[in-house]
Amino acid sequence: MLKLFGGSTINMAQIGVSDLAVRPAEGFYDFDVRLPRPLPMRTFLPMGYEPNYPYPLVVFLHGHGSTEERALRLAPRLSRRNFISIALRGSELADPKSDGSPTYSWSNDGQSDHMVEDYVFRAIEQTRKQFHVHSERIYLAGICEGASQAYRLALSHGSCFGGLIALNGSMPRFNRPLLRPQSLRHLRVFIGHGLANSVVPLSMAREDHRLLYSAGLNVSMQTYACNHKLHQDMLNDVNRWIIENIQREDA
């Protein structure tokens, strides 16, 4: 089902992908990523989607004990107009919610990296086939635990992403990807972190900032009056940061 703003829905079985590419509506869409075992991809299309405009793509990786559906609720809070967004499901089961519904997490020991890489890149490829995405404006956004997975992907495949966004998370402390400054010079990084974050202390985010800056990356860091939960000001700053990056590229 497709959920639209205003509460109406569209049955996905009644329309094809080609129809979506011609007549899409603002809202949330559910697709399967075509892998040996189909995996879910939640998609948000912006208001007034214009098929002839190459949109930036934001790829959300959720935190521990969350879901792709919950992560993508951030997309309209980020911007209802500026981006296409997708969210993917963590590779491992986490503790269920109080109502028994499942939640997920990402393996941060490096054991499932190849599977996650395949999942992410297939999801991006599929989205680019369905909708008009700018190939050099793909932003990987990791939330809390998802930030560690985002760091792994972006630092290992820097040429595939225009930017990395880490919100209330940190670089992996074990099996950390090697920093290859020459292949990461173009990669822009935004770190947003809560001052009162007791799960991932601010000192860890500051260490990440120092390490990336020392390696020559273009990295920005902002702090917020919050704990491990995301603050709306974070999303406002991320939106502004992406748009400023695009404006510099177009200048």
ChimeraX commands (.cxc) that place a marker at each C-alpha (Angstrom):
marker #1 position 0.00,0.00,0.00 radius 0.5
marker #1 position 1.01,3.62,-0.62 radius 0.5
marker #1 position 0.25,6.08,2.16 radius 0.5
marker #1 position -0.34,9.64,1.03 radius 0.5
marker #1 position -0.38,12.79,3.10 radius 0.5
marker #1 position -4.00,13.36,3.98 radius 0.5
marker #1 position -4.62,9.72,4.83 radius 0.5
marker #1 position -5.53,8.19,1.46 radius 0.5
marker #1 position -3.81,5.07,0.14 radius 0.5
marker #1 position -3.05,3.46,-3.22 radius 0.5
marker #1 position -2.85,-0.30,-3.66 radius 0.5
marker #1 position 0.62,-0.99,-5.09 radius 0.5
marker #1 position -0.68,-4.12,-6.84 radius 0.5
marker #1 position -2.87,-1.96,-9.07 radius 0.5
marker #1 position -0.06,0.16,-10.52 radius 0.5
marker #1 position 3.29,-0.63,-12.09 radius 0.5
marker #1 position 6.74,0.90,-11.58 radius 0.5
marker #1 position 6.48,2.59,-14.99 radius 0.5
marker #1 position 3.26,4.29,-13.88 radius 0.5
marker #1 position 5.02,5.59,-10.75 radius 0.5
marker #1 position 7.80,7.07,-12.87 radius 0.5
marker #1 position 5.22,9.04,-14.88 radius 0.5
marker #1 position 2.57,9.93,-12.30 radius 0.5
marker #1 position 4.07,9.68,-8.81 radius 0.5
marker #1 position 2.46,11.30,-5.79 radius 0.5
marker #1 position 4.05,12.60,-2.62 radius 0.5
marker #1 position 4.11,9.88,-0.02 radius 0.5
marker #1 position 5.54,6.59,1.17 radius 0.5
marker #1 position 6.00,3.57,-1.10 radius 0.5
marker #1 position 7.05,0.03,-0.21 radius 0.5
marker #1 position 9.23,-2.00,-2.58 radius 0.5
marker #1 position 11.30,-5.16,-2.37 radius 0.5
marker #1 position 14.98,-4.99,-3.29 radius 0.5
marker #1 position 15.61,-7.79,-5.73 radius 0.5
marker #1 position 18.23,-9.98,-4.05 radius 0.5
marker #1 position 18.41,-13.77,-3.64 radius 0.5
marker #1 position 16.09,-13.14,-0.68 radius 0.5
marker #1 position 13.93,-10.03,-1.29 radius 0.5
marker #1 position 14.54,-7.32,1.31 radius 0.5
marker #1 position 12.32,-4.32,2.03 radius 0.5
marker #1 position 12.90,-0.77,0.87 radius 0.5
marker #1 position 10.73,2.08,2.10 radius 0.5
marker #1 position 10.64,5.04,-0.29 radius 0.5
marker #1 position 9.52,8.66,0.13 radius 0.5
marker #1 position 8.74,10.79,-2.91 radius 0.5
marker #1 position 8.69,14.57,-2.45 radius 0.5
marker #1 position 5.84,16.95,-3.08 radius 0.5
marker #1 position 5.51,17.92,-6.74 radius 0.5
marker #1 position 7.92,15.25,-7.94 radius 0.5
marker #1 position 9.24,16.31,-11.36 radius 0.5
marker #1 position 10.50,13.36,-13.47 radius 0.5
marker #1 position 12.80,15.60,-15.51 radius 0.5
marker #1 position 14.70,16.90,-12.46 radius 0.5
marker #1 position 17.59,14.81,-11.07 radius 0.5
marker #1 position 16.90,14.65,-7.32 radius 0.5
marker #1 position 19.42,14.10,-4.55 radius 0.5
marker #1 position 18.85,10.74,-2.88 radius 0.5
marker #1 position 19.06,10.29,0.90 radius 0.5
marker #1 position 19.57,6.70,2.09 radius 0.5
marker #1 position 18.54,6.23,5.74 radius 0.5
marker #1 position 20.02,3.47,7.92 radius 0.5
marker #1 position 18.03,3.22,11.16 radius 0.5
marker #1 position 19.27,2.81,14.71 radius 0.5
marker #1 position 19.28,-0.25,16.98 radius 0.5
marker #1 position 15.82,-1.57,17.78 radius 0.5
marker #1 position 14.12,0.36,15.02 radius 0.5
marker #1 position 12.76,-0.23,11.51 radius 0.5
marker #1 position 12.98,1.21,8.02 radius 0.5
marker #1 position 9.40,2.49,8.38 radius 0.5
marker #1 position 10.25,4.47,11.49 radius 0.5
marker #1 position 13.46,5.84,9.97 radius 0.5
marker #1 position 11.69,7.11,6.88 radius 0.5
marker #1 position 9.28,9.16,8.97 radius 0.5
marker #1 position 12.22,11.55,9.15 radius 0.5
marker #1 position 12.11,12.18,5.39 radius 0.5
marker #1 position 9.26,14.74,5.33 radius 0.5
marker #1 position 10.72,16.34,8.46 radius 0.5
marker #1 position 13.98,16.73,6.55 radius 0.5
marker #1 position 12.21,18.24,3.54 radius 0.5
marker #1 position 8.94,17.55,1.74 radius 0.5
marker #1 position 10.32,18.98,-1.51 radius 0.5
marker #1 position 14.06,18.62,-1.89 radius 0.5
marker #1 position 14.92,14.91,-1.89 radius 0.5
marker #1 position 13.91,11.39,-2.75 radius 0.5
marker #1 position 14.57,9.24,0.32 radius 0.5
marker #1 position 14.79,5.52,0.98 radius 0.5
marker #1 position 15.24,3.53,4.19 radius 0.5
marker #1 position 16.53,-0.02,4.55 radius 0.5
marker #1 position 16.07,-2.68,7.21 radius 0.5
marker #1 position 18.85,-3.75,9.56 radius 0.5
marker #1 position 20.50,-7.10,8.91 radius 0.5
marker #1 position 19.71,-8.65,12.31 radius 0.5
marker #1 position 16.68,-9.04,14.55 radius 0.5
marker #1 position 16.66,-6.98,17.75 radius 0.5
marker #1 position 14.31,-7.20,20.74 radius 0.5
marker #1 position 10.65,-6.85,19.73 radius 0.5
marker #1 position 8.56,-3.88,20.78 radius 0.5
marker #1 position 6.08,-4.17,23.64 radius 0.5
marker #1 position 3.32,-5.06,21.17 radius 0.5
marker #1 position 5.40,-7.91,19.78 radius 0.5
marker #1 position 6.25,-6.26,16.46 radius 0.5
marker #1 position 9.81,-6.88,15.28 radius 0.5
marker #1 position 12.69,-4.43,15.32 radius 0.5
marker #1 position 16.13,-4.67,13.73 radius 0.5
marker #1 position 19.78,-3.76,14.13 radius 0.5
marker #1 position 22.98,-3.71,12.09 radius 0.5
marker #1 position 25.90,-6.03,12.69 radius 0.5
marker #1 position 28.90,-3.86,13.52 radius 0.5
marker #1 position 31.47,-6.65,13.72 radius 0.5
marker #1 position 32.07,-6.55,9.98 radius 0.5
marker #1 position 30.69,-10.07,9.44 radius 0.5
marker #1 position 27.74,-9.02,7.28 radius 0.5
marker #1 position 29.40,-6.12,5.46 radius 0.5
marker #1 position 29.22,-7.73,2.01 radius 0.5
marker #1 position 25.52,-8.52,2.38 radius 0.5
marker #1 position 24.73,-5.00,3.57 radius 0.5
marker #1 position 26.80,-3.46,0.77 radius 0.5
marker #1 position 24.91,-5.50,-1.80 radius 0.5
marker #1 position 21.58,-4.52,-0.21 radius 0.5
marker #1 position 22.41,-0.80,-0.19 radius 0.5
marker #1 position 23.84,-0.64,-3.69 radius 0.5
marker #1 position 21.03,-2.73,-5.18 radius 0.5
marker #1 position 18.49,-0.45,-3.47 radius 0.5
marker #1 position 20.18,2.63,-4.90 radius 0.5
marker #1 position 20.37,1.08,-8.36 radius 0.5
marker #1 position 16.71,0.10,-8.26 radius 0.5
marker #1 position 15.64,3.56,-7.09 radius 0.5
marker #1 position 17.63,5.18,-9.89 radius 0.5
marker #1 position 15.85,2.97,-12.43 radius 0.5
marker #1 position 12.44,3.87,-11.01 radius 0.5
marker #1 position 12.94,7.58,-10.37 radius 0.5
marker #1 position 15.21,10.40,-11.52 radius 0.5
marker #1 position 18.18,10.48,-9.12 radius 0.5
marker #1 position 21.35,12.55,-9.54 radius 0.5
marker #1 position 24.18,10.02,-9.64 radius 0.5
marker #1 position 26.64,12.29,-7.79 radius 0.5
marker #1 position 24.21,13.45,-5.10 radius 0.5
marker #1 position 23.60,10.28,-3.12 radius 0.5
marker #1 position 23.79,10.89,0.63 radius 0.5
marker #1 position 24.14,8.09,3.16 radius 0.5
marker #1 position 22.43,9.00,6.46 radius 0.5
marker #1 position 23.08,6.81,9.49 radius 0.5
marker #1 position 21.05,7.22,12.67 radius 0.5
marker #1 position 22.61,6.13,15.97 radius 0.5
marker #1 position 23.82,2.54,15.38 radius 0.5
marker #1 position 23.11,2.99,11.67 radius 0.5
marker #1 position 25.79,5.69,11.59 radius 0.5
marker #1 position 28.50,3.06,12.16 radius 0.5
marker #1 position 27.24,1.10,9.16 radius 0.5
marker #1 position 27.07,4.32,7.12 radius 0.5
marker #1 position 30.67,5.13,8.03 radius 0.5
marker #1 position 31.77,1.64,6.92 radius 0.5
marker #1 position 30.07,1.98,3.56 radius 0.5
marker #1 position 31.01,5.57,2.78 radius 0.5
marker #1 position 34.65,5.26,3.85 radius 0.5
marker #1 position 35.06,2.01,1.91 radius 0.5
marker #1 position 33.26,3.24,-1.22 radius 0.5
marker #1 position 33.81,6.98,-1.13 radius 0.5
marker #1 position 33.41,7.51,-4.86 radius 0.5
marker #1 position 29.84,6.15,-4.72 radius 0.5
marker #1 position 28.49,8.81,-2.37 radius 0.5
marker #1 position 28.29,12.57,-2.44 radius 0.5
marker #1 position 28.04,12.82,1.32 radius 0.5
marker #1 position 27.85,11.03,4.65 radius 0.5
marker #1 position 25.52,12.07,7.48 radius 0.5
marker #1 position 26.06,10.66,10.99 radius 0.5
marker #1 position 23.37,11.57,13.53 radius 0.5
marker #1 position 23.97,10.61,17.17 radius 0.5
marker #1 position 26.30,7.81,16.11 radius 0.5
marker #1 position 29.99,7.10,15.72 radius 0.5
marker #1 position 32.58,5.41,13.55 radius 0.5
marker #1 position 32.98,1.68,14.27 radius 0.5
marker #1 position 35.60,1.05,16.93 radius 0.5
marker #1 position 36.40,-2.46,15.65 radius 0.5
marker #1 position 37.24,-3.43,12.07 radius 0.5
marker #1 position 37.27,0.24,11.18 radius 0.5
marker #1 position 37.69,0.92,7.44 radius 0.5
marker #1 position 41.05,2.28,6.42 radius 0.5
marker #1 position 41.02,5.97,5.61 radius 0.5
marker #1 position 42.28,6.49,2.07 radius 0.5
marker #1 position 42.41,10.29,1.84 radius 0.5
marker #1 position 43.02,10.41,-1.92 radius 0.5
marker #1 position 39.82,8.47,-2.65 radius 0.5
marker #1 position 37.77,10.43,-0.11 radius 0.5
marker #1 position 38.72,14.02,-0.92 radius 0.5
marker #1 position 35.35,14.74,-2.52 radius 0.5
marker #1 position 33.30,13.09,0.27 radius 0.5
marker #1 position 31.55,15.62,2.50 radius 0.5
marker #1 position 30.65,14.57,6.04 radius 0.5
marker #1 position 28.08,16.02,8.43 radius 0.5
marker #1 position 28.14,14.97,12.10 radius 0.5
marker #1 position 25.18,15.95,14.28 radius 0.5
marker #1 position 25.32,14.96,17.94 radius 0.5
marker #1 position 23.38,15.49,21.15 radius 0.5
marker #1 position 25.25,17.21,23.96 radius 0.5
marker #1 position 23.58,14.94,26.53 radius 0.5
marker #1 position 23.97,11.70,24.57 radius 0.5
marker #1 position 24.84,9.03,27.13 radius 0.5
marker #1 position 24.66,6.10,24.66 radius 0.5
marker #1 position 27.29,7.51,22.30 radius 0.5
marker #1 position 29.20,10.15,24.30 radius 0.5
marker #1 position 29.96,13.46,22.64 radius 0.5
marker #1 position 33.67,12.73,23.05 radius 0.5
marker #1 position 33.37,9.88,20.52 radius 0.5
marker #1 position 31.78,12.14,17.90 radius 0.5
marker #1 position 34.48,14.75,18.49 radius 0.5
marker #1 position 37.15,12.08,18.04 radius 0.5
marker #1 position 35.53,11.07,14.73 radius 0.5
marker #1 position 35.52,14.70,13.61 radius 0.5
marker #1 position 39.19,15.12,14.51 radius 0.5
marker #1 position 40.19,11.92,12.70 radius 0.5
marker #1 position 38.29,12.77,9.51 radius 0.5
marker #1 position 39.49,16.36,9.50 radius 0.5
marker #1 position 43.09,15.22,9.97 radius 0.5
marker #1 position 42.67,12.89,6.99 radius 0.5
marker #1 position 41.74,15.87,4.85 radius 0.5
marker #1 position 38.00,15.27,4.53 radius 0.5
marker #1 position 35.47,18.08,4.28 radius 0.5
marker #1 position 33.71,17.51,7.61 radius 0.5
marker #1 position 31.23,19.65,9.55 radius 0.5
marker #1 position 30.05,19.02,13.10 radius 0.5
marker #1 position 27.13,20.52,15.00 radius 0.5
marker #1 position 25.93,19.79,18.53 radius 0.5
marker #1 position 22.38,20.01,19.87 radius 0.5
marker #1 position 20.58,20.29,23.19 radius 0.5
marker #1 position 19.29,16.72,23.17 radius 0.5
marker #1 position 20.19,13.19,24.23 radius 0.5
marker #1 position 20.25,10.07,22.00 radius 0.5
marker #1 position 17.01,11.10,20.28 radius 0.5
marker #1 position 17.14,13.21,17.16 radius 0.5
marker #1 position 16.36,16.92,17.38 radius 0.5
marker #1 position 14.45,18.74,14.64 radius 0.5
marker #1 position 17.28,21.27,14.43 radius 0.5
marker #1 position 19.55,18.40,13.30 radius 0.5
marker #1 position 17.29,17.71,10.34 radius 0.5
marker #1 position 17.02,21.41,9.52 radius 0.5
marker #1 position 20.80,21.67,9.47 radius 0.5
marker #1 position 21.17,18.53,7.33 radius 0.5
marker #1 position 18.71,19.93,4.79 radius 0.5
marker #1 position 20.60,23.22,4.69 radius 0.5
marker #1 position 23.97,21.45,4.46 radius 0.5
marker #1 position 22.93,19.32,1.47 radius 0.5
marker #1 position 21.43,22.30,-0.36 radius 0.5
marker #1 position 24.57,24.37,0.26 radius 0.5
marker #1 position 26.70,21.53,-1.13 radius 0.5
marker #1 position 24.55,21.43,-4.27 radius 0.5
marker #1 position 24.74,25.19,-4.68 radius 0.5
marker #1 position 28.55,25.05,-4.49 radius 0.5
marker #1 position 28.61,22.33,-7.14 radius 0.5
marker #1 position 26.36,24.36,-9.43 radius 0.5
marker #1 position 28.24,27.65,-8.93 radius 0.5
marker link #1:1,2 radius 0.2
marker link #1:2,3 radius 0.2
marker link #1:3,4 radius 0.2
marker link #1:4,5 radius 0.2
marker link #1:5,6 radius 0.2
marker link #1:6,7 radius 0.2
marker link #1:7,8 radius 0.2
marker link #1:8,9 radius 0.2
marker link #1:9,10 radius 0.2
marker link #1:10,11 radius 0.2
marker link #1:11,12 radius 0.2
marker link #1:12,13 radius 0.2
marker link #1:13,14 radius 0.2
marker link #1:14,15 radius 0.2
marker link #1:15,16 radius 0.2
marker link #1:16,17 radius 0.2
marker link #1:17,18 radius 0.2
marker link #1:18,19 radius 0.2
marker link #1:19,20 radius 0.2
marker link #1:20,21 radius 0.2
marker link #1:21,22 radius 0.2
marker link #1:22,23 radius 0.2
marker link #1:23,24 radius 0.2
marker link #1:24,25 radius 0.2
marker link #1:25,26 radius 0.2
marker link #1:26,27 radius 0.2
marker link #1:27,28 radius 0.2
marker link #1:28,29 radius 0.2
marker link #1:29,30 radius 0.2
marker link #1:30,31 radius 0.2
marker link #1:31,32 radius 0.2
marker link #1:32,33 radius 0.2
marker link #1:33,34 radius 0.2
marker link #1:34,35 radius 0.2
marker link #1:35,36 radius 0.2
marker link #1:36,37 radius 0.2
marker link #1:37,38 radius 0.2
marker link #1:38,39 radius 0.2
marker link #1:39,40 radius 0.2
marker link #1:40,41 radius 0.2
marker link #1:41,42 radius 0.2
marker link #1:42,43 radius 0.2
marker link #1:43,44 radius 0.2
marker link #1:44,45 radius 0.2
marker link #1:45,46 radius 0.2
marker link #1:46,47 radius 0.2
marker link #1:47,48 radius 0.2
marker link #1:48,49 radius 0.2
marker link #1:49,50 radius 0.2
marker link #1:50,51 radius 0.2
marker link #1:51,52 radius 0.2
marker link #1:52,53 radius 0.2
marker link #1:53,54 radius 0.2
marker link #1:54,55 radius 0.2
marker link #1:55,56 radius 0.2
marker link #1:56,57 radius 0.2
marker link #1:57,58 radius 0.2
marker link #1:58,59 radius 0.2
marker link #1:59,60 radius 0.2
marker link #1:60,61 radius 0.2
marker link #1:61,62 radius 0.2
marker link #1:62,63 radius 0.2
marker link #1:63,64 radius 0.2
marker link #1:64,65 radius 0.2
marker link #1:65,66 radius 0.2
marker link #1:66,67 radius 0.2
marker link #1:67,68 radius 0.2
marker link #1:68,69 radius 0.2
marker link #1:69,70 radius 0.2
marker link #1:70,71 radius 0.2
marker link #1:71,72 radius 0.2
marker link #1:72,73 radius 0.2
marker link #1:73,74 radius 0.2
marker link #1:74,75 radius 0.2
marker link #1:75,76 radius 0.2
marker link #1:76,77 radius 0.2
marker link #1:77,78 radius 0.2
marker link #1:78,79 radius 0.2
marker link #1:79,80 radius 0.2
marker link #1:80,81 radius 0.2
marker link #1:81,82 radius 0.2
marker link #1:82,83 radius 0.2
marker link #1:83,84 radius 0.2
marker link #1:84,85 radius 0.2
marker link #1:85,86 radius 0.2
marker link #1:86,87 radius 0.2
marker link #1:87,88 radius 0.2
marker link #1:88,89 radius 0.2
marker link #1:89,90 radius 0.2
marker link #1:90,91 radius 0.2
marker link #1:91,92 radius 0.2
marker link #1:92,93 radius 0.2
marker link #1:93,94 radius 0.2
marker link #1:94,95 radius 0.2
marker link #1:95,96 radius 0.2
marker link #1:96,97 radius 0.2
marker link #1:97,98 radius 0.2
marker link #1:98,99 radius 0.2
marker link #1:99,100 radius 0.2
marker link #1:100,101 radius 0.2
marker link #1:101,102 radius 0.2
marker link #1:102,103 radius 0.2
marker link #1:103,104 radius 0.2
marker link #1:104,105 radius 0.2
marker link #1:105,106 radius 0.2
marker link #1:106,107 radius 0.2
marker link #1:107,108 radius 0.2
marker link #1:108,109 radius 0.2
marker link #1:109,110 radius 0.2
marker link #1:110,111 radius 0.2
marker link #1:111,112 radius 0.2
marker link #1:112,113 radius 0.2
marker link #1:113,114 radius 0.2
marker link #1:114,115 radius 0.2
marker link #1:115,116 radius 0.2
marker link #1:116,117 radius 0.2
marker link #1:117,118 radius 0.2
marker link #1:118,119 radius 0.2
marker link #1:119,120 radius 0.2
marker link #1:120,121 radius 0.2
marker link #1:121,122 radius 0.2
marker link #1:122,123 radius 0.2
marker link #1:123,124 radius 0.2
marker link #1:124,125 radius 0.2
marker link #1:125,126 radius 0.2
marker link #1:126,127 radius 0.2
marker link #1:127,128 radius 0.2
marker link #1:128,129 radius 0.2
marker link #1:129,130 radius 0.2
marker link #1:130,131 radius 0.2
marker link #1:131,132 radius 0.2
marker link #1:132,133 radius 0.2
marker link #1:133,134 radius 0.2
marker link #1:134,135 radius 0.2
marker link #1:135,136 radius 0.2
marker link #1:136,137 radius 0.2
marker link #1:137,138 radius 0.2
marker link #1:138,139 radius 0.2
marker link #1:139,140 radius 0.2
marker link #1:140,141 radius 0.2
marker link #1:141,142 radius 0.2
marker link #1:142,143 radius 0.2
marker link #1:143,144 radius 0.2
marker link #1:144,145 radius 0.2
marker link #1:145,146 radius 0.2
marker link #1:146,147 radius 0.2
marker link #1:147,148 radius 0.2
marker link #1:148,149 radius 0.2
marker link #1:149,150 radius 0.2
marker link #1:150,151 radius 0.2
marker link #1:151,152 radius 0.2
marker link #1:152,153 radius 0.2
marker link #1:153,154 radius 0.2
marker link #1:154,155 radius 0.2
marker link #1:155,156 radius 0.2
marker link #1:156,157 radius 0.2
marker link #1:157,158 radius 0.2
marker link #1:158,159 radius 0.2
marker link #1:159,160 radius 0.2
marker link #1:160,161 radius 0.2
marker link #1:161,162 radius 0.2
marker link #1:162,163 radius 0.2
marker link #1:163,164 radius 0.2
marker link #1:164,165 radius 0.2
marker link #1:165,166 radius 0.2
marker link #1:166,167 radius 0.2
marker link #1:167,168 radius 0.2
marker link #1:168,169 radius 0.2
marker link #1:169,170 radius 0.2
marker link #1:170,171 radius 0.2
marker link #1:171,172 radius 0.2
marker link #1:172,173 radius 0.2
marker link #1:173,174 radius 0.2
marker link #1:174,175 radius 0.2
marker link #1:175,176 radius 0.2
marker link #1:176,177 radius 0.2
marker link #1:177,178 radius 0.2
marker link #1:178,179 radius 0.2
marker link #1:179,180 radius 0.2
marker link #1:180,181 radius 0.2
marker link #1:181,182 radius 0.2
marker link #1:182,183 radius 0.2
marker link #1:183,184 radius 0.2
marker link #1:184,185 radius 0.2
marker link #1:185,186 radius 0.2
marker link #1:186,187 radius 0.2
marker link #1:187,188 radius 0.2
marker link #1:188,189 radius 0.2
marker link #1:189,190 radius 0.2
marker link #1:190,191 radius 0.2
marker link #1:191,192 radius 0.2
marker link #1:192,193 radius 0.2
marker link #1:193,194 radius 0.2
marker link #1:194,195 radius 0.2
marker link #1:195,196 radius 0.2
marker link #1:196,197 radius 0.2
marker link #1:197,198 radius 0.2
marker link #1:198,199 radius 0.2
marker link #1:199,200 radius 0.2
marker link #1:200,201 radius 0.2
marker link #1:201,202 radius 0.2
marker link #1:202,203 radius 0.2
marker link #1:203,204 radius 0.2
marker link #1:204,205 radius 0.2
marker link #1:205,206 radius 0.2
marker link #1:206,207 radius 0.2
marker link #1:207,208 radius 0.2
marker link #1:208,209 radius 0.2
marker link #1:209,210 radius 0.2
marker link #1:210,211 radius 0.2
marker link #1:211,212 radius 0.2
marker link #1:212,213 radius 0.2
marker link #1:213,214 radius 0.2
marker link #1:214,215 radius 0.2
marker link #1:215,216 radius 0.2
marker link #1:216,217 radius 0.2
marker link #1:217,218 radius 0.2
marker link #1:218,219 radius 0.2
marker link #1:219,220 radius 0.2
marker link #1:220,221 radius 0.2
marker link #1:221,222 radius 0.2
marker link #1:222,223 radius 0.2
marker link #1:223,224 radius 0.2
marker link #1:224,225 radius 0.2
marker link #1:225,226 radius 0.2
marker link #1:226,227 radius 0.2
marker link #1:227,228 radius 0.2
marker link #1:228,229 radius 0.2
marker link #1:229,230 radius 0.2
marker link #1:230,231 radius 0.2
marker link #1:231,232 radius 0.2
marker link #1:232,233 radius 0.2
marker link #1:233,234 radius 0.2
marker link #1:234,235 radius 0.2
marker link #1:235,236 radius 0.2
marker link #1:236,237 radius 0.2
marker link #1:237,238 radius 0.2
marker link #1:238,239 radius 0.2
marker link #1:239,240 radius 0.2
marker link #1:240,241 radius 0.2
marker link #1:241,242 radius 0.2
marker link #1:242,243 radius 0.2
marker link #1:243,244 radius 0.2
marker link #1:244,245 radius 0.2
marker link #1:245,246 radius 0.2
marker link #1:246,247 radius 0.2
marker link #1:247,248 radius 0.2
marker link #1:248,249 radius 0.2
marker link #1:249,250 radius 0.2
marker link #1:250,251 radius 0.2
view
